[in-house]
Amino acid sequence: MSQPSPVRRALLSVSDKAGVEAFAKRLAGAGVELVSTGGTAKLLRGAGLNVRDVSELTGFPEMMDGRVKTLHPKVHGGLLALRDNKEHVGAMKAHDIPEIDLLVVNLYPFEATVAKGADYDECVENIDIGGPAMIRAAAKNHAFVGVVTEPADYDAVADEIEKAGGLSLELKRTLAARAYARTAAYDAAISSWFARELGDEYPRTLAFAGTLRQSLRYGENPHQSAAFYVTGDRRPGVASARQIQGKELSYNNLNDTDAAYECVAELGAEKPAVAIIKHANPCGVAIGASLEEAYLKALKCDPVSAFGGVIALNSKLDRATAEKIVEIFTEVIIAPDADEEALALLAPKKNVRVLLAGGLPDPAAAGRYVKPVAGGFLVQSRDNGVITKADLKIVTKRQPSEAELRDMLFAFKVAKHVKSNAIVYAKDNATVGIGAGQMSRVDSSRIAARKSADAADAAGEAQPLAIGSVVASDAFFPFPDGLLAAAEAGATAVIQPGGSIRDEDVIKAADDAGLAMAFTGMRHFRH
């Protein structure tokens, strides 16, 4: 560790005052002179500390409703001066600029102001100017100045000062890196807010930031490193959830749990629903009269793939459902909430991770997806398209029954969450066969049909579950073969986006097979 540089004077100006009183007392106890501004100075004086006003240091009063208080050469000179440069030291003496060895600043709560729905003018007033300017100055001069932007660093800084009388270069470098990350994230939040206010969905320069929630043991594979960052978006899900029990979540756990919760949320909260996910694809989704019934219907679709999967529920987990879930190994359970009996039942299952998200995400809410590519990244809006009965265009001679319409809409919602090419068979508000991620849509149809037959064998039923089902496709059938494969599997009705140059051929094939078919006009590719 390097020889610590002394800390004789600290400037404190904080919006978030949590912990600052105790921190300042430790600094004062170590002989550090305290300089402060406005509300921070008042708080510290109230704690019995001797505090010098920044206006006394600068010779200028705070003015313009506090907009101008630290933007002054005596502040920035004290932060930026190189202590081993004779010209800098001479300028400090000539202009009576005192050294500032430690800067403690956290910024106006711009993000929180936006989040609470404040109006335009209030948001603008919560854009900090002096704070970022001081932070960047201190961080640039980290060879001589320590900069603290988060209360989480107070103890580490106080510990070093009390032990060594100053701060090591190693700690100052770490603090400087964190300081620049904080101002970058702050500016990203401001630029994103301005873009939304201006209706500029894709601004010329796109900035976004996240805060480290968790360092992960590894990524998708053990040779990959990984971490979990949160953005502050209030959408309920893996970032909002409280982990009640279980081992630390892995990268794959987090990815699959997000996919599962988004899928079950697609079905709304009016009736109990369950989604079982494996490798980010649904292997069973259902709506039931009870949560237990929904789980059993979802499990029946593909009980083999469900082993070691993620289970998402759209309503409070109860004991009866928990009793069924623990009959097979499950990696993660996520729900808006859980009753005490269910949690008590799960508690001995130490390997089962239980997350309570506190609500359901809105499938129709706007959002943004970002995907890296070589040399850049792709950005698109969240697939928040929702299809209702009124949106359907029946294109065949045979009209679907009400039961078929219900299952068609259900199947299309699930297909939105299956990797393309996606084929979903459904019956009685439950999936009965899912084909995911194939290069050919006809292959997805055949895989889903085979899954249906396998599930029937596992349940001891005489015929494949797809008999009498409906089938959903995430994109149009380019040829009649995929549709005919679905008909051969036992489907009686089809829901698909339409839009192929061969739509007429596909419609004729459906008519010839006696199928009912609806076009949605909306595609749901998922890659």
PyMOL commands that set and color helices and strands:
alter all, ss='L'
color gray80, all
select helices_A, chain A and resi 20-29+38-46+54-58+73-80+86-94+110-115+120-125+130-140+151-164+169-198+251-265+291-301+303-306+319-325+340-346+389-391+402-415+441-459+480-489+503-512
alter helices_A, ss='H'
color red, helices_A
select strands_A, chain A and resi 5-6+9-14+33-36+51-53+102-106+146-148+166-167+211-216+226-230+242-245+273-278+281-287+309-313+330-335+353-356+368-373+376-381+393-394+423-426+431-435+470-473+493-496+516-519
alter strands_A, ss='S'
color yellow, strands_A
deselect
rebuild
show_as cartoon
